[in-house]
Amino acid sequence: MSISSAISGRQLIEFDYDGHHRVVEPAAHGPHVSSGNHVLRGHQVAGTGKTRAVPFWDLFLVSKMTNLQVTSTTFNSDPPGYVRGDKHIQVHCEL
């Protein structure tokens, strides 16, 4: 499965990123407007991060994600603070 299918299915994803295991509610995906790098806007709900305690929002470079798995766990409501039309992403898929 892909990040886009996880967004459409409202499924949590898990991946390793910068040496930390992350569990994320994926919200928007596509190329970054200035760099063109594919990114994911996600709400991290479990795992660890470099400097912040979960939960938090972040913009993840898809190329830096390893061991990506789409889980069978779903979420029903939009993550807190979610706003459609992320201005940093040329959105291909969003909640």
N, C-alpha and C positions, 0 to 999 in steps of 0.2 A: 504494500500500500504506500501511497505517497502523502506528503504533507497536505496537498490540496484535498485529497480524499479524507484525511483526518479532520480538516476544517469542516468540510461538507457534512461529515458524519458526527461532528462534535465529539471526537475521540481524543483522549489524552495521548501525548507522545512522550517518549523517553529518549534521551540521548546524552552522550558525554560531550562536554564543551569546556575548553580551557582547564582541563583536569578535574572537572566537577560533573557529577551525575545530576541530571535535571529531569524533572517531570513537569510538563508544560501543557496548558490549554492553548492550542494554536488559534490565532485570531485572524491574521492576514499574512499573505505570502506574495512575493513578486520581486522584481528588480528594484534596488535602491535607486531613487530618482537622480542622485548625483554620480554614484560610482558604477551603477549597473550591476553590482553584485547581487545575487539572489539572497534575500533575507526573509526572516520570519519574525513577525511581531507576535510575542507570546506572553502569557501570564504564567510565570513559574509558580507552581503550587507545592512542590516537594523537591527534595534533593538539596544541594548546596550551591552557593554562588561565591564569587571571589570576595565581595565586600558587603553584601546585603543579606539579611535574613529573609526567607520566603514568608509570605508571598510577595512577588514584585513583577512589574512589567519589564521586558527587555526586547531589544532588537538583536536577533541572532543571525550571524552569517551562516548560511546553509553549508558552505564549503568547510567550515570548522566543526560541524557536527559529525560525531562518529557514533557507531552502534545505534543508529536511529531505529526506533521501533514504534509502530502505531499500536497502541494497546486496545483492548476491548472495553476499557472503562470510558464511559461517556459523561458529558456534562450537559445539563439541560438549559441553564440560563447563561447569558453573556457574562464574561468575567467582569468584576467590578471596575468601573471606569472605562469600559470599552466604548470606543467611538468609531463608527464606520468611516471609511475614506482616509486612511492614514496618509498624511501629507509627505511622509518620507519614502513611501513605497508606490511604485506603479502597480497597483493591486491587480493580481491575476485571480485571487481567490480570497474571500473574507467571510466571516460569520454573517 
